[in-house]
Amino acid sequence: MDDIALYEAAKAADDGNRIPAEVLYATLDGAHRIKAWRNYRKLTLQALADSAGISKAFLSQIENGKRTGTIAVLSALARALDVPVDLLAE
């Protein structure tokens, strides 16, 4: 494949999603993906919990690995964070 064909193939496969370096480094340092995205979006626990329709305590437990969220909860968090849900799933 020549360079132009490779470029066109890559462009066609691009879904537009990017992971900011701040989020990547936070997760590599051990932060939960939801917490990394929440901090990147500059949201408080309360603000994200309210946006997702869950309690602040439940969100804290998810971020600290004490509980796992259902698909519905992860979907709500993904919508609130404006990211695809697969970027939040562990």
Contacts in CASP RR format, 6 or more apart in sequence:
PFRMAT RR
TARGET T0000
AUTHOR 0000-0000-0000
METHOD contacts of the structure
MODEL  1
MDDIALYEAAKAADDGNRIPAEVLYATLDGAHRIKAWRNYRKLTLQALAD
SAGISKAFLSQIENGKRTGTIAVLSALARALDVPVDLLAE
1 9 0 8 1.000
17 83 0 8 1.000
17 84 0 8 1.000
17 87 0 8 1.000
19 87 0 8 1.000
20 40 0 8 1.000
22 36 0 8 1.000
22 39 0 8 1.000
22 40 0 8 1.000
23 33 0 8 1.000
23 36 0 8 1.000
23 37 0 8 1.000
23 40 0 8 1.000
26 35 0 8 1.000
26 36 0 8 1.000
26 39 0 8 1.000
26 40 0 8 1.000
27 33 0 8 1.000
27 36 0 8 1.000
31 39 0 8 1.000
32 62 0 8 1.000
32 63 0 8 1.000
32 64 0 8 1.000
32 65 0 8 1.000
32 90 0 8 1.000
33 87 0 8 1.000
33 88 0 8 1.000
33 89 0 8 1.000
33 90 0 8 1.000
34 48 0 8 1.000
34 59 0 8 1.000
34 62 0 8 1.000
34 63 0 8 1.000
34 77 0 8 1.000
34 81 0 8 1.000
34 88 0 8 1.000
35 63 0 8 1.000
37 81 0 8 1.000
37 83 0 8 1.000
37 87 0 8 1.000
37 88 0 8 1.000
38 45 0 8 1.000
38 48 0 8 1.000
38 63 0 8 1.000
38 81 0 8 1.000
41 48 0 8 1.000
41 81 0 8 1.000
41 82 0 8 1.000
43 51 0 8 1.000
43 80 0 8 1.000
43 81 0 8 1.000
45 56 0 8 1.000
45 59 0 8 1.000
45 60 0 8 1.000
45 63 0 8 1.000
46 56 0 8 1.000
48 59 0 8 1.000
48 77 0 8 1.000
48 80 0 8 1.000
48 81 0 8 1.000
49 55 0 8 1.000
49 56 0 8 1.000
49 58 0 8 1.000
49 59 0 8 1.000
51 80 0 8 1.000
52 59 0 8 1.000
52 73 0 8 1.000
52 76 0 8 1.000
52 77 0 8 1.000
52 79 0 8 1.000
52 80 0 8 1.000
53 76 0 8 1.000
54 73 0 8 1.000
54 76 0 8 1.000
54 77 0 8 1.000
58 67 0 8 1.000
58 73 0 8 1.000
59 77 0 8 1.000
61 67 0 8 1.000
62 68 0 8 1.000
62 69 0 8 1.000
62 73 0 8 1.000
68 90 0 8 1.000
71 85 0 8 1.000
74 85 0 8 1.000
74 88 0 8 1.000
74 89 0 8 1.000
75 85 0 8 1.000
77 88 0 8 1.000
78 84 0 8 1.000
78 85 0 8 1.000
78 87 0 8 1.000
78 88 0 8 1.000
81 88 0 8 1.000
END
